[in-house]
Amino acid sequence: MDTYELSFRIVRFPLQDGSCECIVTNLPREEFPAERIKQIYGSRWGIETSFRKLKYTIRLSNFHAYKPEYIQQEIWAKLLAYNITEIMINHTVIEKKETKHAYKIKFTAAAHICRIFLRLTTEKDSIDVMSLLKKELIPIRDERQYPRLKTAHFRKTRYFIYRAA
């Protein structure tokens, strides 16, 4: 059996509110000083929000299958559902109005609409998904700043094996 050794370092940098952020990384100290790690972490924020959408909205934190090949199938199906939802959102034209905020489609509602649409076996031609998505708008408020959570929630993968065959 092969053994591998991994080494990590903890990078700590101050935030605007006076608290500190700690990040664990395996990137070399010479090429990636703390300020560069902070910049990279900030630029990854869009990726992190996508992971949150996948875990909670698309429900990728729980699996119905038990065998690895079926879990992999379930992951691919949910990634496909995520991509379809994002494509539908990006192709929906939102009318610009004279309002205080610009608006975007709420991802959670869009995922639900797309999930129902994909499950339909008949009458798909009679449903205008884009019109349904246009009804699920929320304002874009870039000026908002939320305090960071002080606790981390660690979750294990849970299987739905309570179903009897």
RAFEN-V650169 format. One line per field, one symbol per residue. ss: DSSP state (~ for helix, > for strand, _ for the rest). burial: 1 if it has 9 or more other ideal C-beta (glycine too) atoms within 8 Angstrom, else 0. Layout:
ss: ???
burial: ???
This chain:
ss: ________>>>>>>_____>>>>>>________~~~~~~~~~~_~~~~~~~~~~~~~____>>____~~~~~~~~~~~~~~~~~~~~~~~~___________>>>_~~~~~~~~~~~~~____~~~__~~~~~~__>>>__________________>>______
burial: 000000000010101000001010100000010001110110000000010111101100011010000110111001101101100110010100000000111110111011101001000000101101110110100000000000000000001000000
